[in-house]
Amino acid sequence: MIIKRIRTFALIGITILAASCGDQPKAVQPGGAAKVKEYLVIKVKAQSTRLFKDYPTKLQGQQTVEIRSKIAGYIEQIFVDEGAFVRKGQVLFRLNANDIQATVRSAEAFVKVAEADVKIAELNVEKTKPLVEKNIISKFDLQSVESTLRSKEAQLAQAKANMENANANLQYTLITSPANGTIGNFPFRVGSLVSSATSEPLTTVSNTINMYAYFSFDEKEFLALTKGLKGKNQQEKFNKLPDVSLVMADNSTYGQAGRIETASGLINSQTGAVNIRASFPNAEGNLRSGGSGMVRIPQIIDSAIIIPQKTSYELQGKHFVYLLGADNKVRNSEIEVLVGNLKDSYIVTGGLKIGDQIVLEGIAALRNDTEIKPKLSEIGPLSENMSTEKPLKN
């Protein structure tokens, strides 16, 4: 009987001890009174910040020209290497010219023969005219030799045209660059037979002094971007837009700012997208045609509610903060936030108003209606961007 009573008292003691050791924000004093724990709180205020949004893009040179052969021939020499920068008029390829040179010599010979025939025909006309005037021969004879002269002159013109064509073909054996730019790949090498009918170009020349970045907006984003911009036309409105930046494939930020220049006149009926083109200077040649990246478009917000991420917690995809009431008790309140724009901070779009006070730290130990001792804290500006991009050069 005594043993049963001891067990009962021990069980009651363990229960009381467990209850006293629970995770409670209030500590019990030796006299039995609960001590209110101190928590740092911050007052919600508006700040100015710059947001950004990234859009996938493909890069293309300002001018990309396919280099093709105008004549049939074997590649005899290649004067540049893949990826080299070339100037307009610089020789890139030379085709074997032996056959064409023979054609030129033959055409020149035909011209000389035709010139001789014309001179003979002219002499015949000059010799026939006096005889006709003296009625020694008929006018028909004069008309006949004049017709022969015109025929020989036509043959001479044809021979000269053939010679010019042969000389042009001889010039076409030297294939030059039509623009300044960067050479592409060489699908054909020395000894390859090429012609104007070859499906693949000899190479490409990309003028990359300025690079075009093509990307898409949906219709709502496009209207939001251009809404309120002043200008008589779309181009004038685009001139009022802020500079954009380019995030390259390795996540680094390109060192020079770009500008949005044009937008397509049609909205894709299937996707609802508007095609946009931004331009980036590329004098140093760091950007290449065919490259990929992200066009980053900034947005300035003059008055935004920004809170540290540590003031909130997430539950089932929703965000909550502990809001301080007039009675110094906290209550969890759902908020709506923009995620991923600022470093260690959230932009609140709903659930808070300027002047509200929220708990800054230690929210894991709080529960609804917990009384705290608030201590107001100043945390400074929270508008630092997520990216570590370098300042853009204009």
Buried (B, 14 or more C-beta within 10 A) or exposed (E): EEEEEEEEEEEEEEEEEEEEEEEBBEEEEEEEEEEBBEBBBBBBEEBEBBBBBBBEBEBBBBBBBEBBBBBBBBBBEBBBEEEEEBEEEBBBBBBBBEBBBEBBEEBBEBBEEBBEBBEEBBEBBEEBEEEBEEEEEEEEBBEBBBEBBEEBBEBBEEBBEBBEEBBEBBBBBBBBBBBBBBBBEBEBEEEEEBEEEBEEBBBBBBBBBBBBBBBBBBEEBBEEBBEEEEEEEEEEBBEEBEBBBBBBEEEEBBBBBBBBBBBEEEBEEEEEBBBBBBBBBBEEEBBBBEBEBBBBBBEEBEEBBBBBBEBBBEEEEEBBBBBBEEEBBBBBBEBEBBEEBBEEBBBBEEBBEEEBBBBBEBBEEBEEEBBBEBEEEEBEEBBBBEBEBEEBEE
